[in-house]
Amino acid sequence: MIVVALLQAGERYYNASAPVTGWPWLWLTVVKLLVIFTILMVTIAYLTLAERKIAAWIQDRIGPNRVGKGWGQPLADGLKNIMKEETLPDAANKLIFMLAPLLAFTPALITFAVIPFASPLPTRWGYMEMVLADIPIGFLYILAVTSVGVYGIVLAGWSSNNKYALLGGLRSSAQMVSYEVAMGMATVAVLLLAGNVSLPAIVRQQQTMGWNVFPLMIACFVFIVASFAETNRLPFDLAEAESELIAGYHTEYSSFKFSMFFIAEYSNMITAAALTATLFFGGWDIPGTQWDNTPPWTVLKTMVTLGAFLVKTFFFIFLFMWVRWTLPRFRYDQLMALGWKVLLPLVLAYITIIGGAVLALDALGIPRTVQILGMSPYWAILGMLNMVLAVALLILLDRGRLVSPSAARLSSGDLARERAARVTRRAPAPPQGTL
Amino acid sequence: MTIRVKVLEQPVQQTSYVRALLQGMSLTFKHLITTQKKTTQYPEVKDTISRRWRGTHRMLTDENGKAKCVACGLCPQICPANCIKLVPGEDEEGNRYPLVYEIDEFRCIFCGYCQEVCPEEAIHVGRHYENAEYSRAGFVYDLERLTAQTHPVCEMWDPADPKGE
């Protein structure tokens, strides 16, 4: 009933053709802000449940199913965390120790502000863009704000005055700085296609041209790998590394301050997933149709596109969790080698190639919009180029490597020596007929 | 006899991170969607424990409800953890019985020697594991408590029937 009423209400303002301005804009923005914040916090709470459930299922267990059949678990966890004793180490730098959780928490939440999540919503006063802050420097804002998030972790590690926390903080700072480079470079390819850093503009580009994941396959792959590192999750969770560093940078934190780091981690994960969806998977676009991204805007369109956005985002969140419970942690030197010696040169070369291809395609006057067989020729040609590059990458870079050391390629001589060494190392077979 | 160690050949030339990653992901996904879960819903469902399980003690009684123990002193003698306290007594007919018989279940290492050594088959280790108490003192089981236990007792290993058949 509510849905039908909403839909009808939407149809009534069918002709909302101008954006909302003035006071209504302010009030609607405040409402939007509160709604998004609430939904984000609730989602974060339930992501902890989702993570535990997925972990359990992957390990052939059932997972939390006691507090309200499991659905009350996030509430119980939250309540427990708030009621726990707040500890403040004597040797800690008090001010920074208190500040660090805030520094991790705030940027993690405010990054979501620039991500467009649905088609514009028609209202009595005109249509409302479904993005909290449509700032023209959208993506740069995200890069800037997530970098601030590193401070939270580094300062937490340093101010705790604890060797494990310090090591965790150091590792995470090095890691996040390294992978931010690869991440930023991977998005340069997107910017080459979109010609704009504003995220709604990038979504519009993908609506007319097709999703970026096909013409920028390798950039997408690098971006996803880098966002794993950026969110400090397995296989890159060296900042926490329970088996080596107790709990890493938040060893000394308890109670709600610990919760804040936890919220920051999950909120970063949501942002990374939403960003992957936005940059490479069309954001709120529904593939194969132009119905969803052309006016007149209706409430139905907003809801359906919001659904599309949520499906994509939750798919990537699921991917994050799935990978976490599959892969072991990288060694620190492997992590650094992967970041600087593999991903960065790879993505630099990739930008050069894509830049050249974009230049050539533009010079040839290949149209960017959808024309033949529901595909844009520009998109298809770039996609083919990427397929070729991906295959070459798999053959040249990926084959014939041992897991350790991560960057060294075995020459044929080394290979023969390794094999010989293994043969001698093998225990001799027991003589026949003996027990 | 040498221990056979199986050294797996590392497929040096054929390794591919991407393929290995996809293999691992597909494996975990298979486990994710399988409906055969291993969890036992503990308080409601309990796994069966071995017939030779050695848990907290139980003192068996004779037909009059008295403990079978004759206070011979063998169990405190053999106990490697020194957790059995026995003060023997004697009635007017000359029958020995335990005046005090206490087992400190905290000290006990559940080796089952007391059961093995007992000539009267009085003291037994039990097939039981839910022993929570609110105080340390609660873990010193006196004679009254030992005789009041109802859980099944351990079936000791029999050399004539090593596999318990």
Interface residues (C-beta under 8 A of the other chain):
Chain A: I54 A56 W57 I58 Q59 D60 R61 I62 W322 V323 W325 T326 L327 L394 D398 R399 G400 R401 L402 V403 L410 L415 E418 R419 R422 R425 R426 A427 P428 A429 P430 T434 L435
Chain B: M1 T2 I3 R4 V5 V7 E9 Q10 V12 Q13 Q14 T15 S16 Y17 V18 R19 L21 G24 M25 L27 T28 F29 H31 L32 I33 T34 Q36 K37 K38 T39 Q41
